[in-house]
């Protein structure tokens, strides 16, 4: 009877204590979250309940499984203890990662709600994401190393490898040169404020928004929903356009190639009317001027402003579409035309027979009169 009750008490008691402790912690955090609405840390800490319960249950079983007076436990005491130790290390690492993520995310949430500058918010978001990934990588590495050191054979191997640690470090550094370069480039991007999550950038001629920054790569979401994945070292060694740095307000241009007779003054008035009805225009500035001329056309440039990259694109498209439509309907002569030389006419009698028209045209119309055939003489 004792062989049955003792395992039930040890295992059941551990599970019961774990469930009760997890419930109490969750209730306390829920009450604290209800009292302190200004900070989300208490609500986010409730996500740590599963790893906390696993750590508590494993620790109780690790400390009390020796009380199980069973033959199976006695025969495999070392193996059971090893498994519980590995689970305890893994669960502890899980708890630390979840707690660190909770603290970092709550700090970012408080900063985002108290700061009105979107650029600073994106900067902190980028730094928070990178710090969270670094903490996760460090904790995971330490946990794996701790698990390996629980095996006696690995301790011996680790001791013997210390003598050649310098050589291995050099070899590893050379082999991981690219990875380490990307890692340090990620730190430089995050804390050097070069590019942030949510920034609008132009990379290799592609316009898009920075969607994700990790320790090794950066993802850009283009306007047509494609994802461009690039190593972070690219942004520290190659030039790129960051439309969000220094403020999100932008100026855009629209070029028109028109005939020399285009009504520039009327176009300027029309541009003002178009922008007055365009919701994407922020009202800061606008202009229209002739910026270049060729023997056949003139170049007219319209400048508009908007509050961000998305609105500047919308404003440019609206100005281009409505201005061309207005010129087509009211001033078609202003659109560029291709002038070709008049074609040479065929001989007069043959043309008269085909069309019945007189081939003689006055000089004022720009045509050269075609002479009629000379009269035949009496002699051939």
TAWO-V622147 format. One record per pair of residues at least 24 apart in sequence whose C-alpha atoms are under 10 Angstrom apart, sorted by the first residue. I is the first residue (numbers start at 1). J is the second residue. If there is no record, write none. Layout:
i=I j=J
i=I j=J
//
This chain:
i=2 j=68
i=2 j=69
i=3 j=68
i=3 j=69
i=3 j=70
i=4 j=68
i=4 j=69
i=4 j=70
i=5 j=68
i=6 j=67
i=6 j=68
i=6 j=69
i=6 j=70
i=7 j=64
i=7 j=65
i=7 j=67
i=7 j=68
i=7 j=69
i=7 j=70
i=8 j=68
i=9 j=68
i=10 j=60
i=10 j=61
i=10 j=63
i=10 j=64
i=10 j=65
i=10 j=66
i=10 j=67
i=10 j=68
i=11 j=57
i=11 j=60
i=11 j=61
i=11 j=64
i=11 j=65
i=11 j=68
i=13 j=57
i=13 j=60
i=13 j=61
i=14 j=56
i=14 j=57
i=14 j=58
i=14 j=59
i=14 j=60
i=14 j=61
i=14 j=64
i=15 j=53
i=15 j=54
i=15 j=56
i=15 j=57
i=15 j=58
i=15 j=60
i=15 j=61
i=16 j=57
i=17 j=53
i=17 j=56
i=17 j=57
i=17 j=60
i=18 j=52
i=18 j=53
i=18 j=54
i=18 j=55
i=18 j=56
i=18 j=57
i=18 j=58
i=18 j=60
i=19 j=53
i=19 j=54
i=19 j=56
i=19 j=57
i=20 j=53
i=21 j=49
i=21 j=52
i=21 j=53
i=21 j=56
i=22 j=46
i=22 j=48
i=22 j=49
i=22 j=50
i=22 j=51
i=22 j=52
i=22 j=53
i=22 j=54
i=22 j=56
i=23 j=49
i=23 j=53
i=25 j=49
i=25 j=52
i=38 j=110
i=38 j=113
i=39 j=106
i=39 j=107
i=39 j=109
i=39 j=110
i=40 j=102
i=40 j=103
i=40 j=105
i=40 j=106
i=40 j=107
i=40 j=109
i=40 j=110
i=41 j=99
i=41 j=102
i=41 j=103
i=41 j=104
i=41 j=105
i=41 j=106
i=41 j=107
i=41 j=109
i=41 j=110
i=42 j=102
i=42 j=103
i=42 j=106
i=43 j=102
i=43 j=106
i=44 j=98
i=44 j=99
i=44 j=101
i=44 j=102
i=44 j=103
i=44 j=105
i=44 j=106
i=45 j=98
i=45 j=99
i=45 j=100
i=45 j=101
i=45 j=102
i=45 j=103
i=45 j=106
i=46 j=99
i=46 j=102
i=47 j=95
i=47 j=98
i=47 j=99
i=47 j=102
i=48 j=94
i=48 j=95
i=48 j=96
i=48 j=97
i=48 j=98
i=48 j=99
i=48 j=101
i=48 j=102
i=49 j=95
i=49 j=98
i=50 j=91
i=50 j=94
i=50 j=95
i=50 j=98
i=51 j=90
i=51 j=91
i=51 j=92
i=51 j=93
i=51 j=94
i=51 j=95
i=51 j=96
i=51 j=97
i=51 j=98
i=51 j=99
i=52 j=91
i=52 j=92
i=52 j=94
i=52 j=95
i=52 j=96
i=52 j=98
i=52 j=99
i=53 j=91
i=53 j=95
i=54 j=87
i=54 j=88
i=54 j=90
i=54 j=91
i=54 j=92
i=54 j=94
i=54 j=95
i=55 j=87
i=55 j=88
i=55 j=89
i=55 j=90
i=55 j=91
i=55 j=92
i=55 j=93
i=55 j=94
i=55 j=95
i=56 j=88
i=56 j=91
i=56 j=92
i=57 j=88
i=58 j=83
i=58 j=84
i=58 j=85
i=58 j=86
i=58 j=87
i=58 j=88
i=58 j=89
i=58 j=91
i=58 j=92
i=59 j=84
i=59 j=85
i=59 j=87
i=59 j=88
i=59 j=89
i=60 j=84
i=61 j=88
i=62 j=87
i=62 j=88
i=82 j=147
i=82 j=150
i=82 j=151
i=83 j=147
i=85 j=146
i=85 j=147
i=85 j=150
i=86 j=143
i=86 j=144
i=86 j=146
i=86 j=147
i=86 j=148
i=86 j=150
i=87 j=147
i=88 j=147
i=89 j=142
i=89 j=143
i=89 j=144
i=89 j=146
i=89 j=147
i=90 j=139
i=90 j=140
i=90 j=143
i=90 j=144
i=90 j=146
i=90 j=147
i=91 j=143
i=92 j=139
i=92 j=143
i=93 j=136
i=93 j=138
i=93 j=139
i=93 j=140
i=93 j=141
i=93 j=142
i=93 j=143
i=93 j=144
i=94 j=136
i=94 j=139
i=94 j=140
i=94 j=143
i=96 j=135
i=96 j=136
i=96 j=139
i=96 j=140
i=97 j=132
i=97 j=133
i=97 j=135
i=97 j=136
i=97 j=137
i=97 j=138
i=97 j=139
i=97 j=140
i=98 j=132
i=98 j=136
i=100 j=131
i=100 j=132
i=100 j=135
i=100 j=136
i=101 j=128
i=101 j=129
i=101 j=131
i=101 j=132
i=101 j=133
i=101 j=135
i=101 j=136
i=102 j=132
i=103 j=132
i=104 j=128
i=104 j=129
i=104 j=131
i=104 j=132
i=105 j=129
i=105 j=132
i=117 j=247
i=118 j=198
i=118 j=199
i=118 j=244
i=118 j=247
i=118 j=248
i=119 j=193
i=119 j=196
i=119 j=197
i=119 j=198
i=119 j=199
i=119 j=244
i=119 j=245
i=119 j=246
i=119 j=247
i=119 j=248
i=120 j=193
i=120 j=196
i=121 j=196
i=121 j=197
i=121 j=198
i=122 j=193
i=122 j=195
i=122 j=196
i=122 j=197
i=122 j=198
i=122 j=199
i=123 j=189
i=123 j=190
i=123 j=191
i=123 j=192
i=123 j=193
i=123 j=194
i=123 j=195
i=123 j=196
i=123 j=197
i=123 j=198
i=123 j=199
i=124 j=190
i=124 j=191
i=124 j=193
i=124 j=196
i=124 j=197
i=125 j=190
i=125 j=196
i=125 j=197
i=125 j=198
i=126 j=186
i=126 j=189
i=126 j=190
i=126 j=191
i=126 j=193
i=126 j=195
i=126 j=196
i=126 j=197
i=126 j=198
i=126 j=212
i=126 j=213
i=126 j=214
i=127 j=186
i=127 j=187
i=127 j=189
i=127 j=190
i=127 j=191
i=127 j=192
i=127 j=193
i=127 j=196
i=127 j=197
i=127 j=213
i=128 j=190
i=129 j=190
i=129 j=197
i=129 j=212
i=129 j=213
i=129 j=214
i=129 j=215
i=130 j=186
i=130 j=187
i=130 j=189
i=130 j=190
i=130 j=191
i=130 j=213
i=130 j=214
i=130 j=215
i=131 j=187
i=131 j=190
i=131 j=214
i=131 j=215
i=132 j=214
i=133 j=214
i=133 j=215
i=134 j=183
i=134 j=187
i=134 j=214
i=134 j=215
i=137 j=215
i=178 j=216
i=178 j=231
i=178 j=233
i=179 j=215
i=179 j=216
i=179 j=217
i=179 j=231
i=179 j=233
i=180 j=215
i=180 j=216
i=180 j=233
i=181 j=216
i=181 j=231
i=181 j=232
i=181 j=233
i=182 j=214
i=182 j=215
i=182 j=216
i=182 j=217
i=182 j=231
i=182 j=232
i=182 j=233
i=182 j=234
i=182 j=235
i=182 j=236
i=183 j=214
i=183 j=215
i=183 j=216
i=183 j=217
i=183 j=231
i=183 j=232
i=183 j=233
i=184 j=215
i=184 j=216
i=184 j=232
i=184 j=233
i=184 j=236
i=185 j=215
i=185 j=216
i=185 j=217
i=185 j=231
i=185 j=232
i=185 j=233
i=185 j=234
i=185 j=235
i=185 j=236
i=185 j=237
i=186 j=213
i=186 j=214
i=186 j=215
i=186 j=216
i=186 j=217
i=186 j=218
i=186 j=231
i=186 j=232
i=186 j=233
i=186 j=235
i=186 j=236
i=187 j=214
i=187 j=215
i=187 j=232
i=188 j=232
i=188 j=233
i=188 j=235
i=188 j=236
i=189 j=213
i=189 j=232
i=189 j=233
i=189 j=235
i=189 j=236
i=190 j=214
i=190 j=215
i=193 j=245
i=194 j=235
i=194 j=236
i=194 j=242
i=194 j=245
i=195 j=235
i=195 j=236
i=195 j=240
i=195 j=241
i=195 j=242
i=195 j=243
i=195 j=244
i=195 j=245
i=196 j=242
i=196 j=244
i=196 j=245
i=198 j=244
i=199 j=242
i=199 j=243
i=199 j=244
i=199 j=245
i=199 j=248
i=199 j=309
i=200 j=241
i=200 j=242
i=200 j=243
i=200 j=244
i=200 j=245
i=200 j=248
i=200 j=308
i=200 j=309
i=200 j=310
i=201 j=240
i=201 j=241
i=201 j=242
i=201 j=243
i=201 j=244
i=201 j=245
i=201 j=309
i=202 j=239
i=202 j=240
i=202 j=241
i=202 j=242
i=202 j=243
i=203 j=228
i=203 j=230
i=203 j=234
i=203 j=235
i=203 j=238
i=203 j=239
i=203 j=240
i=203 j=241
i=203 j=242
i=204 j=238
i=204 j=239
i=204 j=240
i=204 j=241
i=205 j=240
i=205 j=241
i=207 j=241
i=207 j=242
i=207 j=243
i=207 j=309
i=208 j=309
i=209 j=242
i=209 j=243
i=209 j=244
i=210 j=242
i=223 j=310
i=243 j=308
i=243 j=309
i=244 j=308
i=244 j=309
i=247 j=307
i=247 j=308
i=248 j=306
i=248 j=307
i=248 j=308
i=248 j=309
i=249 j=282
i=249 j=284
i=249 j=305
i=249 j=306
i=249 j=307
i=249 j=308
i=249 j=309
i=249 j=311
i=249 j=312
i=250 j=282
i=250 j=304
i=250 j=305
i=250 j=306
i=250 j=307
i=250 j=308
i=250 j=309
i=250 j=310
i=250 j=311
i=250 j=312
i=250 j=313
i=251 j=281
i=251 j=284
i=251 j=285
i=251 j=286
i=251 j=303
i=251 j=304
i=251 j=305
i=251 j=306
i=251 j=307
i=251 j=308
i=251 j=309
i=251 j=312
i=251 j=313
i=251 j=316
i=252 j=286
i=252 j=302
i=252 j=303
i=252 j=304
i=252 j=305
i=252 j=306
i=252 j=309
i=252 j=311
i=252 j=312
i=252 j=313
i=252 j=315
i=252 j=316
i=253 j=286
i=253 j=287
i=253 j=288
i=253 j=301
i=253 j=302
i=253 j=303
i=253 j=304
i=253 j=305
i=253 j=312
i=253 j=313
i=253 j=315
i=253 j=316
i=253 j=319
i=253 j=320
i=254 j=288
i=254 j=300
i=254 j=301
i=254 j=302
i=254 j=303
i=254 j=304
i=254 j=315
i=254 j=316
i=254 j=317
i=254 j=319
i=254 j=320
i=255 j=288
i=255 j=289
i=255 j=290
i=255 j=291
i=255 j=299
i=255 j=300
i=255 j=301
i=255 j=302
i=255 j=303
i=255 j=316
i=255 j=320
i=256 j=290
i=256 j=297
i=256 j=298
i=256 j=299
i=256 j=300
i=256 j=301
i=256 j=302
i=256 j=320
i=256 j=323
i=256 j=324
i=256 j=335
i=256 j=336
i=257 j=290
i=257 j=292
i=257 j=293
i=257 j=294
i=257 j=296
i=257 j=297
i=257 j=298
i=257 j=299
i=257 j=300
i=257 j=301
i=257 j=334
i=257 j=335
i=257 j=336
i=258 j=293
i=258 j=296
i=258 j=297
i=258 j=298
i=258 j=299
i=258 j=300
i=258 j=327
i=258 j=333
i=258 j=334
i=258 j=335
i=258 j=336
i=258 j=337
i=259 j=293
i=259 j=294
i=259 j=295
i=259 j=296
i=259 j=297
i=259 j=298
i=259 j=299
i=259 j=332
i=259 j=333
i=259 j=334
i=259 j=335
i=259 j=336
i=259 j=337
i=260 j=293
i=260 j=294
i=260 j=295
i=260 j=296
i=260 j=297
i=260 j=298
i=260 j=299
i=260 j=333
i=260 j=334
i=260 j=335
i=260 j=336
i=261 j=297
i=261 j=298
i=261 j=331
i=261 j=333
i=261 j=334
i=261 j=335
i=261 j=336
i=262 j=297
i=262 j=298
i=262 j=300
i=262 j=327
i=262 j=331
i=262 j=332
i=262 j=333
i=262 j=334
i=262 j=335
i=262 j=336
i=263 j=327
i=263 j=331
i=263 j=333
i=263 j=334
i=264 j=288
i=264 j=289
i=264 j=290
i=264 j=300
i=264 j=334
i=265 j=289
i=266 j=327
i=266 j=331
i=267 j=300
i=267 j=302
i=267 j=323
i=267 j=326
i=267 j=327
i=268 j=302
i=270 j=319
i=270 j=322
i=270 j=323
i=270 j=326
i=270 j=327
i=271 j=302
i=271 j=303
i=271 j=304
i=271 j=319
i=271 j=320
i=271 j=322
i=271 j=323
i=272 j=319
i=274 j=315
i=274 j=318
i=274 j=319
i=274 j=322
i=274 j=323
i=275 j=304
i=275 j=305
i=275 j=315
i=275 j=316
i=275 j=318
i=275 j=319
i=277 j=318
i=278 j=311
i=278 j=314
i=278 j=315
i=278 j=318
i=278 j=319
i=279 j=306
i=279 j=311
i=279 j=314
i=279 j=315
i=280 j=304
i=280 j=305
i=280 j=306
i=280 j=307
i=280 j=308
i=280 j=310
i=280 j=311
i=280 j=312
i=280 j=313
i=280 j=314
i=280 j=315
i=280 j=316
i=280 j=318
i=281 j=305
i=281 j=306
i=281 j=307
i=281 j=308
i=281 j=311
i=281 j=312
i=281 j=314
i=281 j=315
i=281 j=316
i=282 j=306
i=282 j=307
i=282 j=308
i=282 j=311
i=282 j=312
i=282 j=315
i=283 j=307
i=296 j=336
i=296 j=337
i=296 j=338
i=296 j=339
i=297 j=334
i=297 j=335
i=297 j=336
i=297 j=337
i=298 j=336
i=342 j=366
i=342 j=367
i=343 j=367
i=344 j=368
i=345 j=369
i=345 j=370
i=346 j=370
i=347 j=371
i=347 j=372
i=347 j=373
i=348 j=372
i=348 j=373
i=349 j=373
//
